């Protein structure tokens, strides 16, 4: 019997060797011209690492969304007690790759389904966890390691698995105030794994298998590998005198039966290819949708925690990023594992790099982070030079901002000029460097002053007046355009030759940044100063228009020009319209975007979301804002003082179920409403329980926020004619005819039809000013 097993193993090893040869040849044949040189370069650095004893062996895979470009196995998957060669189908203990691939992805699936929210508190699921100042720690803080939790609590705390670990974890005190410091913590992901189990009603290993791995065809990935998979597993260290082969290395995961949120996942490089391609595809692989594009964008949006960039479950640029390719783009994200594993995905370069090793075998002293980073750098340099068309097809960018284009041109347009920059925290290039800093450092450009809009230069103030200040880092004055005056004065403009505008707008008429731009353009025209706009995307697309158009006589700071509520234009296009239609004698230059299509929502740009104002905290909020934002001049809360402004609305006098039923009966397209109760901590109705609605966008293409907003307003008028004070509703709507029809109880379909002619006329009006296809 033993002889037969040994013969079968020998046959399998020979076949595996043939597979390695075929895979290597096939990878070279599949490679495009830049990728063809990968083999010799990667061979050289891996050979050096093997000679230095940094690992027993490894598997390296490099690819793009359309397929694998390079795949090769090196060295041995086992050297003690006997030698077994490494093969491309070797099963590895993924260690902390478990965190993003299994746990964080499971969390995001539940978030997308509305079963979890990133701002949910851990104590909502594990009440005992609130002890010792941990009551406010959130799901998001665990995902980005900013909860202040200890990296690992004592192993003896896990003597009886989770049953003993749970009370010991709940007794922990935060090492730092939650939300302030990056502190990598396995404990945080152990908690996340248990929250997935509680919410989903099944353990994290089962949920991940059903919702991720089985869906993607990752049939050799999961917790607790089968005997067949164990026979192909790479060896790690010894435990109790026995080599660990297909048995989890992490001792805490082992004490919890091999299933935990921080470790325990096993898999092959081939399976990880499917996962990477799904992420590069905006959450989709072939016909399988694991996550929505907006969810992928949010998951991979960098959060800066005391200088460490982290996504939700992902590393993007932290003290643990030694395994990251040095020439990968700012949008790259990845993770490593203690056993010698790493995977990095770069949507801007349409690139993934998978490195799996057994660096702990045989002596536990191997080191491979630097090697993984070298391989990532080689891959980015060799095949990252020309992203393929599939990147755009996947809806993941890249888009170059106006400041990126200006910078690439070495600021030639500004050379020799004194510049006044109208900006805030959103004025930065696609790598996150502020436009103010770039202009300050640009040779031949003199940045003499900054001008800030509503919410201030840092975008953090929610007050009625902002005073002038000094930028201490740059040593230039910051003139407020939301103080005594909302225009630059002639004295301030005497110091500059040109005004440059770089602020992210959100595509809604009553969002005040476009008024700030328009008023500054008028001041520049009066003073004979040049005006330059560094263009940025309209985050809620540049195609869809929604009315009504503003009445001619209704101009104000929240209604600067005769635009529809949702105008479908970029700030650069609006500037061109303002010059022509307001008859400004102004030299205007717009530095256009590159790579942006009019149909793009923000999640299709590949750019980082940076809250444009304190309460505009997500793309979803921006999309809802044109309709739900109209309500905030009335006696209704639109979620200020909650975690999700503009994603909820309500008031203490609203019966949420009845209102939700009324709105859903009207069937506004692409959205369903859910009754909720919430309590704002500040702003309107602070400390009072409000009944109201939250919104689930089911079809982004069909969804029309203005129609939703009008349906909600009409339902309020119908159900609460005495309680709802609609007197100031027209302040933002700015169309008396539509306002009167709404108050008269006219159905929303008729109201919408009444503005169709206005919208068509505006569509024709705006055409000469459009810059993008």
Buried (B, 14 or more C-beta within 10 A) or exposed (E): EEEEEEEEEEEBEEEBEEBBEEBBEEBBEBBEEBBBBBBEBBEEBBEEBBEEEBBBBBBBBBBBBBEBBBBBBBBBBBBEEEEBBBBBBBBBBBBBBBBBBBBBBBBBBBBBEEEBBBEBBBBBBBEEBBBEEBBBBBBBBBBBBBBBBBEBBEEEBBEEBBEBBBEBBBBBEBEBEBBBBBBBBBBBBBBBBBBBBEBBEBBBBBBBBEBBBBBBBBBBBBBBBEEEBBBBBBBBBBEEEEBBBBBBBBEBBBBBBBBBBBBBBBBBBBBBBBBBBBBBBBBBBEEBBBBBBBBBBBBBBBBEBEEBBBBBBBBBBBEBBBBBBEBBBBBBBBBBBBBBBBBBBBBBBBBBBBBBBBBBBBEEEBBBBEBBBBBBBBBBBBBBEEBBEBBBEBBBBBBBBBBBBBBEEEBEBBEEBBBBBBBBBBBBBBEEBBBBBBBBEBEEBBBBBBBBBBBBBEBEBBEEEBEEBEBEEBEBBBBBBBEEEBBBEEEBBEBBBBBBBBBBBBBBBBBBBBBBBBBBBBBBBBBEBBBBBBBBBBBBBBEBBBBBBBBEEBBEBBBBBBBBBBBBBBBBBBBBBBBEEBEBEBBBBBBBBBBBBBBBBBBBBBBBBBBBBBBBBBBBBBBBBBBBBBBBBBBBBBBBBBBBBBBBBBBBEBEBEBBBEBBBEBEBEBBBBBBBEBBBEEBBBEEEEBBBBBBBBEEBEEBBBBBBBBBBBBBBBEBBEEEBEBEEBBBBBBBEEBBEBBBEEBEBEEBBEBBEEBBEEBEEBBEEBBBBE
